C-alpha cells in the first residue's frame, strides 16, 4: 500500500470466512478456491469423476465421518469421492478406505476416488493397491487427468 496518494485495500468475505496472515512483499499472490468450492464444482459436474456419474448426496454423514460426495454410475455402483484442496496424503487415502469398506460391508458395489490438486507418491501407491482411483483437479484447468496419473511425473 502506498501512503501518497493514500491507498486502501478492502477485503469482503462472502460465506465461510478463512483467515490467513501474510507479510506481503513485491510479487503476485493467487489464492483460488476452497475444498467446498471443489466439492460444489464436482457435484455440478460429476462426469469429471466418471462420464456417466450422477450426484446422489453431498457431505453425507456416516459412522466413519463425512463423505464429500456420493455419486452413482450406470452400472448402479456407488462412487465415493473424497476431496482435498491441495495435496492428498496417506490420511486421505485411509479415510476413503474406511468409507468404501463401510459401504461394502453393507453389501453394496462401491468405488472410491480421491480428487485433489496432487497426491503424495506413498498415498498414490496405497490408493492403487486398495483398488481405488485418483482424479487430479487443477486450480487452473479444474481437471488435469484421471486415475491413470503417475504422481512421480508432477
C-alpha positions as CSV (number, residue, x, y, z in Angstrom):
1,X,0.0,0.0,0.0
2,X,1.1,3.5,-0.7
3,X,0.8,6.4,1.7
4,X,0.8,9.0,-1.1
5,X,-1.6,9.0,-2.7
6,X,-3.3,7.1,0.1
7,X,-4.2,3.5,-1.0
8,X,-6.6,1.3,0.9
9,X,-7.3,-2.4,0.3
10,X,-10.8,-3.6,1.3
11,X,-11.5,-7.3,1.5
12,X,-15.0,-8.6,1.6
13,X,-15.5,-12.2,2.7
14,X,-18.6,-14.0,1.5
15,X,-20.0,-17.1,3.1
16,X,-17.5,-19.1,5.2
17,X,-14.5,-16.9,6.2
18,X,-11.0,-18.2,6.2
19,X,-8.2,-16.4,7.9
20,X,-4.6,-16.2,6.6
21,X,-2.0,-13.8,7.9
22,X,0.7,-12.9,5.4
23,X,3.6,-10.4,5.3
24,X,3.3,-9.1,1.8
25,X,6.2,-8.1,-0.3
26,X,6.6,-7.5,-4.0
27,X,5.1,-10.2,-6.1
28,X,1.9,-11.8,-7.2
29,X,-0.3,-13.8,-4.9
30,X,-3.1,-16.0,-6.3
31,X,-5.3,-18.0,-4.0
32,X,-8.1,-19.9,-5.7
33,X,-10.9,-21.8,-4.2
34,X,-11.5,-23.9,-1.1
35,X,-12.3,-27.5,-0.6
36,X,-16.0,-26.6,-0.5
37,X,-15.6,-24.9,-3.9
38,X,-14.1,-28.2,-5.3
39,X,-16.9,-30.2,-3.8
40,X,-19.5,-27.9,-5.3
41,X,-17.8,-27.9,-8.7
42,X,-17.6,-31.8,-8.9
43,X,-21.2,-32.0,-7.6
44,X,-22.3,-29.8,-10.5
45,X,-20.1,-31.8,-13.0
46,X,-19.9,-35.4,-11.8
47,X,-18.7,-36.6,-15.2
48,X,-15.3,-35.3,-14.1
49,X,-15.1,-38.4,-12.0
50,X,-16.8,-40.9,-14.3
51,X,-18.5,-40.0,-17.6
52,X,-21.9,-41.5,-16.6
53,X,-21.9,-40.5,-12.9
54,X,-24.8,-38.7,-11.3
55,X,-24.9,-36.9,-7.9
56,X,-26.6,-38.8,-5.1
57,X,-25.5,-36.9,-2.0
58,X,-23.1,-34.2,-0.8
59,X,-21.4,-34.1,2.6
60,X,-23.1,-37.3,3.7
61,X,-22.6,-38.3,7.3
62,X,-21.5,-41.9,8.1
63,X,-20.3,-43.6,11.3
64,X,-16.8,-43.1,9.9
65,X,-17.1,-39.4,9.0
66,X,-18.5,-37.1,6.4
67,X,-18.2,-38.2,2.7
68,X,-17.7,-35.2,0.4
69,X,-19.7,-36.7,-2.5
70,X,-21.6,-39.8,-3.3
71,X,-22.3,-40.5,-7.0
72,X,-23.8,-43.4,-8.9
73,X,-22.9,-44.7,-12.3
74,X,-24.9,-46.6,-14.9
75,X,-23.7,-49.9,-13.5
76,X,-25.5,-49.0,-10.3
77,X,-22.2,-48.7,-8.4
78,X,-21.8,-46.1,-5.7
79,X,-18.9,-43.8,-6.2
80,X,-17.5,-42.2,-3.1
81,X,-15.3,-39.1,-3.6
82,X,-13.0,-37.6,-1.0
83,X,-11.8,-34.1,-2.0
84,X,-8.7,-32.4,-0.8
85,X,-7.9,-28.8,-1.6
86,X,-4.2,-29.3,-2.0
87,X,-2.1,-32.5,-1.8
88,X,-3.8,-35.7,-0.7
89,X,-1.8,-37.8,1.7
90,X,-2.0,-41.2,3.4
91,X,-4.6,-39.9,5.8
92,X,-6.9,-39.0,3.0
93,X,-6.5,-42.5,1.4
94,X,-7.1,-44.2,4.8
95,X,-10.2,-42.0,5.2
96,X,-11.5,-43.1,1.8
97,X,-10.7,-46.8,2.5
98,X,-12.9,-46.5,5.7
99,X,-15.8,-45.1,3.8
100,X,-15.5,-47.7,1.0
101,X,-15.2,-50.6,3.5
102,X,-18.3,-49.4,5.4
103,X,-20.5,-49.4,2.3
104,X,-19.0,-52.7,1.0
105,X,-19.8,-54.1,4.4
106,X,-23.5,-53.3,3.7
107,X,-23.3,-55.4,0.6
108,X,-23.1,-52.5,-1.9
109,X,-20.9,-52.2,-5.1
110,X,-18.7,-49.3,-4.3
111,X,-15.8,-47.4,-6.0
112,X,-13.7,-44.7,-4.4
113,X,-11.9,-41.7,-5.7
114,X,-9.6,-39.1,-4.3
115,X,-9.9,-35.7,-6.0
116,X,-7.1,-33.2,-5.3
117,X,-4.5,-31.0,-6.9
118,X,-1.8,-33.6,-6.2
119,X,-1.2,-36.7,-4.2
120,X,1.9,-38.0,-2.4
121,X,3.7,-41.0,-4.1
122,X,3.0,-43.2,-1.0
123,X,-0.6,-42.2,-0.9
124,X,-1.0,-43.0,-4.6
125,X,0.6,-46.4,-4.1
126,X,-1.8,-47.3,-1.3
127,X,-4.7,-46.0,-3.3
128,X,-3.9,-48.2,-6.3
129,X,-3.1,-51.2,-4.1
130,X,-6.5,-50.7,-2.4
131,X,-8.2,-50.7,-5.8
132,X,-9.2,-47.1,-5.6
133,X,-8.8,-44.2,-8.0
134,X,-7.4,-40.7,-8.3
135,X,-8.5,-37.6,-10.2
136,X,-6.3,-34.6,-10.3
137,X,-8.3,-31.3,-10.1
138,X,-6.2,-28.4,-11.2
139,X,-6.9,-24.9,-9.8
140,X,-6.4,-23.5,-13.3
141,X,-8.0,-26.0,-15.6
142,X,-10.1,-27.8,-13.0
143,X,-9.4,-31.2,-14.4
144,X,-6.0,-32.2,-15.5
145,X,-6.1,-36.0,-15.7
146,X,-7.7,-39.1,-14.2
147,X,-6.9,-42.3,-12.3
148,X,-4.0,-43.1,-14.7
149,X,-1.9,-40.2,-13.3
150,X,1.6,-41.0,-12.2
151,X,2.4,-38.6,-9.3
152,X,6.1,-39.1,-10.0
153,X,5.7,-37.1,-13.2
154,X,4.4,-34.0,-11.5
